[in-house]
Each structure stands twice: as structure tokens, then as C-alpha cells.
């Protein structure tokens, strides 16, 4: 499912091409590393299941402030694409921070039923007004916790009498 970021993609007119290339390469590396967590499926995954998953990813991404347009699957798949896994990992982390983790962990995805349960969990998350409010909460620039640090001298070090001036004589 190559992802079209639509209007969510920032204007790249003022961004140097090498910076855009580096960002794309970083996304590809992260996606590939995360995709390695999800083994190939035991049987091909039905097109309807994959399209439902893609829609759920787009719905949760919209709640998170991203306007993505997933492509439509036209044939069964044996493994998830790196972009999909990258978004699933991001959604999973947000759901866990919210306190309602997704029903299936990425490394446990093995079948259509696992993907269906994951899709249902994401659809509930996308419809949860409290999740949207949670995402909109300010993070705060400074923590409320004050940290005091005291530097103590070395303990157990004996002071020596040293005649520094005698060393300075010529």
C-alpha cells in the first residue's frame, strides 16, 4: 500500500532535495526494519481484509492529524509493506500511550483473523473521542519536576601537606 500523503505532505518548495532524499531514505530504513518484525503470512491475505486494514490505518492517521490516502489492494498479499508496518507501529505506540493497546502485537500477526482483530481495534481507536483529546493534549515544554543536584567531594581522601612553593623554586 504505497501511501499518498495528500495535503498532509508539507510543501517542499523551500526544502533542499538532499534533505528530502535523506528523510525518504530514513523512512524506508525504519519501515524495512519494522517490516522484519512481521513474518510473511501463512496464507495469502484476502483483498477485502487488506482494504479494511488500509482504511483503518487512514482513519487513525486522520485522528492523528495526517491526511493519507491508501491505495486499493487488487490482489491478495503474503506480507505487509514497510510503509504499512511503519504506520501500524506508530499507531500501536500511540494506543499504548493512551492506555488501550491494540489487540494484536505486530510480531504476532499471522493470519486474516489477526489482521481483522487489529483492524477492529484501530476502528474503535479512530472513533474514540477521548483518544483524539489525548492526542491533542499539550506535552508541556518543561516538566513539573524540579531536579536538585548536589556535587559532593570525594569521600575518604586524605589531605596531604604539600609545599607547592618548594617545587616552584629554581
N, C-alpha and C positions, 0 to 999 in steps of 0.2 A: 504494500500500500504506500506508494510514494505519496508524500504529504504536500499539499498545496497550502501554504500559509495564508493565502489570500491577503486581506487588508492588514493582518497582524504582522506581516513582514515589514520591518522598518524600511524607509526609503534609503536606498544605497547610493544615492547620487553623490553624497559627500564622503563616502567611506572608501578608503583605498582598496583596490582589488586584492592586494596581497592579504589584507586583513580579512576580507570576505572569504578568501580561499582558506585561510587558517581556521576561521570559525567553522566552515563547512567540513574541513578535514577533522577538526576536533569532534564535531557531531558524529561523523562517520566512525571515528575510532571508538567513541563511547557507545554508539549503537552496536557496533560489532562485538565489543567486549560484553555488553549486556545480553546480546543475542546468544552468546555462548552459554548463558545460564539456562536457556530454554532448549532442551534437546528436540530433535525432529520428532514429529508426532508418529504414533504407532500406525495410524491410518490417515488417509487424506481427509482434511477438514472441509466440510461442505461450504459451498459459496454463501448460503444464507447465514450460516454461523459467522463466517468471516465478515460479511457486510454488516451484521448486527454488532459485532465487536468494533468494527471501524466507526460506526455511528456512535456507539457508546464512548469511544475514545474522543471523538469530536465533541460530543455533548459535555463531557467533563472538562475538556480543554477550554470550551467556551466559558464555563463557570470560572475557570482559572484565568480568564482574560485573553485566551488565544483563539483566533479565528482560523481554524484549519478546515480544509475541505478534503476528506479522504476520497481516494479513487474507489471505484466499484470493482469488486472481485468478479471475475468471469469464469474462473476455473478453480477447482479445489487446490489447497496448498498442503505441503508437508511440513513447513516450518514458517515461523513468523519472521517478517522482515526486520532488520535492525531499527528502522525508524519507529515501527510499531512497538517494539520492545522498549525502546528509549522512552516513549510516551507512557507506556504501561508502568515502567519503573518510577517515573516522575509522579504519576497518579497514585501508585502504591505508596510512595513516601508521603505524599500529602494526606492520603487516607489514614495512614498510620499515625501521623502527627495529629490528625483530627480526633483520633481515638476509635475509629471504625475501620480497621484494616480490611482490605479486600478479602473475599472468601477463599481465594486460591493464590498461593505464592507463585511467583514467576517460575521458580525452579521446579514446581510441582505440576506444571501444565503438561498433560499427556494426551488429552482426548477432547472430542467435541463437547462432552459434558463438562469438563473443566473450563473450557472457553465460555460455555453458556452460563455457568455459575459466575465466572469473572465478569461477563457482560452484564448480568443481572445486578451484581454488586456495584458496578460503575453507573448503571442507570439509576439506582437508588441514590448514589452519591450525587449525581448530577441534579436530581430532583430535590435534594435536601437543602432547604433554605439556610439552615444552620451551618452547613458546610461552606456555603458561599459567604456567609457572615464571618466564619472563621478565617477564610482566605483574605477577607478584606480588613481584618484586624491589623492595627498598626503594630509594627515589630518593635518600635522604640529604638532610638539611636543609642541611648545609654541604659545600662542595666540599673535596676533599683538596688542592687547590692553594692555596698562600698567595701573595698578591699584595702585593709591596712597592712603594710609590710614593714616589719622591723628588721633591721640588719643588726645582728648580734656579732660581737667579735669572737674570734676563735677561743674556745674554752680549753683550759688545761695547758696553755702555752706559758712557759715561764719567761719572765722578763730577764734580760741579760744586761749586765752593766758593760757598756762598751764605750770606750773612749774614742769617739769619732775624730776628735781633733788631733789625736796622736797619729792617725792614719793620714791626715792631711799635711803633716809636716814633710818638708823636703829634705 
